[in-house]
Amino acid sequence: MIAHVEIDQQIDGAGRGGCVPFHLLHVIDDGHRASGRDARDLRGIAERRGEQNAWNRVLRHQFRFGDRGDGDSASAVRDLPPRDLDALVRFGVWAELLAGLFYLLRHALEVGVKKIGIEEKRGRGDLIFREHLNYDKAVLAPVPVVSGSNRISALRPTAVNAILAEMRTLQAQGKSLISLMRGEPDFPTPAHIVEASIRALRDGRTSYPDNRGEKGFRDAAALKLERDNGLKFDPATEVLATTGATLGVYAALMAMLNAGDEVLLPDPVYDAYQSPIRMAGGRVKPVRSEIREGRFMITEEALEHAWSPAAKALVLNTPWNPVGTVFRGEELETVAAFCERRNLFLISDEIYEAITYGEVRHLSPLAVTPSLRERCVLINTLSKTYSMTGWRVGYCAGPAPLIQAMLLVLAQSSRGPATFVQDAAAVALTSSQDCVAAMREEYARRRAEVIGQLNGVRVIAPEGGFFAMVDVRESRIPSDEIRRRLLHEHGVVVVHGAAYGEVGEGTLRVSFASGGETLTRGLERLREGLTR
């Protein structure tokens, strides 16, 4: 079937909140002509085809767009599942936005278009897209392809990756930029760890690893957990090697969740947790934090408010990315009591544990409340502590049944870090920790530089990690708009707090993972952009 499509009438958005996402089309399809005043006139075609369910999806999304009233129709179209975009086209409703056209081009359609012009207008916090689409004729012809997975439509790139793409575009145009954005240490991996990997390679340690993790590495992880955290785990059954912490989080979620289960996430929090939750069939439920006495914190009331009978797990990150809070013993006791009372799993992400400041020290929830043992999995990596981001090696520790379930998940994808990488990681965990102390001292110096250089700017000093949150709430300008101004007008790259959740609005995340001239010049540009 080929549908010949012409523009019949534009829905002008009057009375629809000013959001104009659709053109109404004049459709000739299998002898049926539909040219009404409203896209709903196409309902008859749907009924004749026996496709009422698909049409209901289209209609639901149409009202969603029209009623939003926030001008962000580009985001609405990007959020639309591919099968529903196909349905939009099948029933003659053309998504007006360029984002929609990109979807059409990727989803089994050939589109002939004479001209596309984009006009972009920015207001305070609203990004309004208008398009002028001039068609002599557009011919939509289904072509035989295999449809992709609907679950992919729920996934999003992290804020850092999205901003990196924007940053690279500007750099390609010759713009000078300084990044205070990424969470990657600028230290080289300590020499003794590198040498350990070279020795392992020379010794022929290049075969498949044990799926659970090499015995030497699991033993080293268990030793480290007892030495640094006061926790005892059986390396044979309660420790699992992973290719970084991200895969550990994913494996834990896959082992815990059923479709529709809710996962409680602090708000704001590192945005890369959300896609694995959705991949595992879960739903994200934010736990709103608040700023008290110069630090972000979560109350028992906020935990209870977020809870519902569908809740299955809570993710806790301490030290907490992006806000820098290190949870105190009494706060962890509150979290533990809540998880036990509400029968929740706890995923404890402790990847920044070695980077704390002053008298503050990291505490593992399990060390504070041992009764969590059967419901808690600890996630860690060597990326931050030992500046081993590219090595892709981490570990998990938890109750044997849960670790076994996670192993089954990992066996379907990654079968563990390379053997020689695990050998080097074992050396990192069991040898002198002087390199860790030296890096922590340098981070402390950089933290002081951030606070000192940004005089006249409110900085929420981090207790741990290598990010500082800059409080710009008094400006009443959306954080993403401030981020864009800093990027385009001052050449400094940061992350807007709203990327990490609603409570993050009004803040900016500034990284001091890199130091030296990068940090000094970046802070100069940032101060100039925020105080002018």
N, C-alpha and C positions, 0 to 999 in steps of 0.2 A: 504494500500500500504506500502510495506517495501522497502526501497532503500538500496542496498548493496554498501558501499562506500570504495574505496581504494585511497591512494595517487597516483596521476598520475604524477604531475609535480609541482614544486614550482616556483611561480613567484618571481624572485630574486630581484625585486625592481630597477634594473638598468634603469636609465632614468626616474624613478618615484620619485625622490626626496629622495631616500634612505629609504622610509617608506614601510615596508613589512607586510601588514596586512592579506594577504590571502594565503591559499594553493588552487591550482586548483585540483579538484577531478575528478576521473574516476567514472561516475555515470551510473548505470543500473536502469532504471526507466520505468516501463510499456512497456518494449520492446524497449525503445529508448536508444541508447548508445551515450554519448557525451564525447568525449575525445580530445578536441582541444588544440591549443597552448595558447589560451586566454579564459578567463571565458566568454567572449562575445559570444563564439561559442554556449553557452547554450541558446542563444536568440531563436533558433528554437524550443526548448522545450517549452519556454514560449508562443510562437505564437501558437503552436499546442494546448496548454492548454487554450488559450484565456486569458492568465494572463499577458498581455503586461504591464499593469499599474504597477503591482507588480515588474516586471522585471526592469522597468525604475527606480523604487526606488532603487533597488539593484545596478544598474549600476551607478546611481548618487552617491551613497555612496562609491562605489568602486573608482571612480575618486576623490572624496573628500579625501579619505584616501591617495591615491597614490600621490596626488599633494600637500599635506600639507607641506612636507619637514621639519617638525619640530621634527620628531621622536616621537610625542606623539600619537601613534596609539592606545595605551590603552585607552586614553581619548575618542578618536573617536569611538571606539567600545562601550564604556559605554554610549555614547550619542545616540547610535542607537536605535530607537524605537523597542519594542519587535516584532511587526508584520513584520518589515523589517529584523530582525534577522531570523525570521521564513522563510521569503522569501529567504534569503541567503542560508539557508540549503536546502530549497525546490528546488533551482536551482543548487545545488551542489557546492556552494562557501562556504568554511569553514573559519570562522574567526580564524586567527592564534593565537589570544591572549587569555590568560587565562581568562581575563575579559569576552571575548566572550563566552568561554566555560561555565562560571558561568551562563550567560544568557540562554544558551542552556539547561542547567540542570534545570533551573527554568521554562522554557517555553515549556512544553509538549513534551519533547524529552528524550529518553533513549539513553545514549551514553556509549559505551564500549571502554575504552582506556587502553592500556598497561602501558604507562609511560608518565608523563609530567615533563619536566625539565625547570626551568625558569632561565635565565641569565639576570641580571640587570646591566646596565652600566650607570653611571651618568657623564654627561659632564656639561659644564657651562650652566645651565638653561634648558638643554634638558634631559629628562629621556627616554632612549631608551630601549625598551623591545625586547628581542629575545627569541624565544621558540624552543625547539627541541621536536617535538611530534612524537613518534614512535608508529604506529598502526599496529598490525597484521591485524585487521579488525575493522571497526567501523560500528555498525548497528544502523541506525536512524529509530525509529519506532514511528509514531505519536500515542499519547495516548489521549483518550477523556478527555479534561478539558475545563473549561470555561475561555475564554481569559480575562485578566485584562484590566483596563482602559488605553488607550494610554496616557492620560494626566499625568499619574504617571511618565512616562519617562522624563517629563520636570522638575521634582522636584529634588532637591539636598539637602543633609544634609548641615547644616551650617559648616563653617570652624572650629568653635570651636568643634562641635560634631565629625567631622572627625579627628581632632587632638587629641581629648579625646580618641578615639578608638586606635590611634597609641600609645598614652601615656600609656593606660592601658595594652597594649601588652608588652611594655617595663617593666612596673612595675611588671607584672606577671613573667618576666624573672629575677626579682631581682634588677632592676636598680633603683637607688635613683633619684627622680625627684622633682623639685620645680616648681610649676605652677604660672606664672605671666600672665595668659591667660584669666580667666573667668571674666565675668562682674557681679559677685554676691557678694554683701556686706557680710562681715564676722561678722557684728554686730548681736546680737540677736534682734528679734522684741521687741520694747519697752514694758516694763511690763504692763503698763496701757492698751495697745491694746490687749495683751494676756488676761488680766483679763476681758476685755469687751467681748471677745468671750466666755470665760467660763461662765460669767453671762448669756449670750444669750442662751447657751446650757442648762443651768440649768432652764432657763425660758421657755424651750420647743421650741426654735426657730430652729426647724429642719425640717419644712415642705417645700414644693416647694416654691421657691421665685417667686415674680412677674417677668414675662419674661423681662419687661423693666428695672427691678431693684427695690429693695425695696424703698418705698417712703422716709424713713429716710436716706438712702444712697444717693439717687438722690438729696434730699434737701441739704445734707452735701456737695456734689460735687458742687452744684450751689453756695453755700455759699463760698466755697474755691475759686472758679473761680472769684467771685466778690472781695473777700478779697485780694487775691494774684495777680490776673491778670487784675483786673479792667474790667471784662467781665460779663455781665448779661445774664443768660440763664433761660428759664422756665423749672424747673425740671420735670414738668408733660409731656412736649412734646419735649424738646430739649436736654435732658440728658439721656444717656443709660449706664447701668451697663454691664461690660464685664468680662470674666474670663481672665484678664490680657490684656496688650496692644496688644499682637500679634493677638488675636482674633478681637480686635477692628479694626486693620489695615485690616485684612482679610474681615471683614464685610463691611467696607467702600469701598474696592476695588470691592467686589461682587455687591454692590449697585450702583457703578458708571460705571463699564466697560461693554462694548460689545466686542465680539470676534474681535481681531485685533487692538483694541485700544492700544495706546502707553502710557506708564507711564514714566515720566521723573524722574530719580533718580540721586542725586549727586554722583559723582565718585571721591574718594572712599566713600562707605557708608556701614553700617551694612548689611551683605549679606542675612539675613533672610527676607528681603523685596521681594526678587526676586521670590521665589516659590509661595507666595500668588498671586502675579501679574499674573503669568502663570496659576495658578489654576483658576483665574477669567477670563481667556481667553485673557489677555493682553500681551503686549510685552514691555520689558525693553528698555528704551532709556537713556544711560548715559549722564549726564551733567558734562563735564570735569571741575574739579577745578584746582586751581594753588596755589602754596605756595608763599605768598608775606608777607614780614615783619614778618616772623616767624609764620604765621598762614595760614591755608587753607581757601580759599575763592572762591566764585562763582561770575562771572561777568555777566552783562547783555548780553554781546556778546556770552558767553558760553551757556546761556539759549536759545538765539535765534538760535544759531547753532544747538542745539539739537532738536528744535521744528520742527514738520512736521504737515501737516493737520490731520494726524491720532492721534495726541496727545490728551489725554483726561484729564490727571491729573498730578500733580507734588507732590512728597513726599518730605517733608522738615523735617529734624531732628535737633532740636536745644534745648540744646547743642548737638553737632553733633558727633555721634559715627561712626567711631573710632577716628576722628582727633582732637576732643576737642574744635572746634570753637563754640563760642556763637555768633549767628548772631546779628549784630548791627542794630539799628533802620533804618539807611539809606539803609542797605543791605536788610532788610525786605521790605522796601518800593519799592525797585527795583523788588523783587520777586513778591510782590502783584500787581504792575503795569503790570508785564509780564503776570501773571495769568489772569488779567482782559482783557488785550489786546488780548490775545490768547484764551480767553474763556475756561480756565482750572479750574478743581477742584483743591483744595489744601488740602492735608492731612498733618496736622501739628502734628508731633510726639514730645511731650514735656516731655518725661519721666525722663530726667535728669535735669529738670528745677531748682530743689532745690540745685544742686551741682555746684556752680560757685565760682570763686576765685578772691580775690582782690576787685577792684572796679567794676568788670564786673557783670552785672545782666541779668537774663533771661527776654526777651520780647516775648510775644506771637504775631504772625503776625496779629491776629485779633485786638489786642490792638493798634497796630501801624496803621493799615488800616481797620477801621470798615466796609468799603464798601465791604470787602471780605465776609461779613456775610453769604450770600446766596450760597457761593461756597466753604466754608471752613469747615472741620471737625477737631476738636481738639482731640487728642488721649493722654490719660495719664493712669498711673498705680500707685499703692502704693509700687511696688516692690523695687524701688531704694530709694525713699525718706524716707520710713519708714522701710527699710530692711524686706520686706514682700514678698520675691520672691516665697516662697512656698504656699502662701495664694491664689494666682491666682485671683486677684481682680483689676479691673481698670474701667475706664469710658470714654465715648466719649461725646462730646458736639458739636452741630451743628444745622443747620436749620431743622425745624420739618419734612419736607418731606423726607429729607435724613436720619434723625434718624429713621423715621418710616420704610423706606426701609431697613436700617441696622437691625432693630428689626426683620423684616421678615426673613432676612438671618440667624440671630442668633437663631430664633425659630426652625430652621431645624437642629440645632446641639446642642450647649450649650444653656441652658435656664437660664443662669446667675449664678453668684457665689452663694454658699450656704448662706442661710439667716443669720446664725450666723457669717459668714465671713463678710457679708455686714454690720452687726451691729458693728462689731469691726472696720471696715474700716471707718464707719461714725464717730466713736469716734476719730480715728486717724486724720481725716480731721478737726474736730471741736474743739479738745482739745488743750492744750498747745503745741506749736511747738518747745519747748526747746530741745527735743530729736533730731529734724532735724538740729538745729543749732549746737549741739554737734557733730553730725556725720560729718557735713560739716567742722567743725574745724579740725577734725581728718584727713579727706581726704586732707585738705590743708597741714597738717604736712607731710603726706605721699607723696604728690606731691613734696614738697620741698626735701624730702629724695631721690626721684627718680632723680631729677635734680642734687642734690649734689653728690650722689653716682656714677652717670654715668659721672664723670669728664673724659674728653678726648673723649666723645661720644656726637654727636649732638642730643639733645632732643628738639622736638617741644613742648614747654610747653603748656599744655591744659588750656583753659579758663574756661572749664566746663567739667563735667563728671569725671570718674576715670580711664581714659586711657591716656597714653602718647605715642606719636609716635616718634620712634627713627629713625633718618635719616641715612641710610647706602648707599645712592646713589653713593657716591664716590668710594665705593668698586667695583662697576660694576658687582657685583655678584647678581643673582636673589634672591629676598627676601625669597622665599621658600627654596632655598638651604641653605641660612644662618640660617633660622629657624631650618632646619633639623640638621645642624652641632651643633647648640646650644643644641638641644634636645639630640642628640646621644653622643656628645663629652663632653658637659659641664653640662648636666642634668638640663637645665632650659627650661621651656615651654613658648613660646610666639606665637603670630599669625603673619604670614607674611602679609604685607600690600597688596600684590597683590590679596589676597583672597577677598578684598573689592572693587576691580576694578583696571583698568589699571593704573590710576594715583597713586594708592597706592603702585605700584612697587617701590622698593628701600627704603621701610620703614618697621618697625616692630611695632606691637601694644603691649604695655606693660601695664598690668593692675595693679593698686594699690588698687583694691577693697578689697584685703586682706592685712593686715599690720603685724606688729610684726616681729618675726623671719623669717616668710615666705618671707616677702618683703625684709628684710635686706640680708638674705642669697641668695635669688633669684637674687637680684641686683649685689651681689658680683660675682656670676657665670656669669651673663650677661655681666658685665664689662670685666671680664677675657676673655670671648669668643669673645668679639668685639674688644679688644685692643691688644690681643697677636700677 
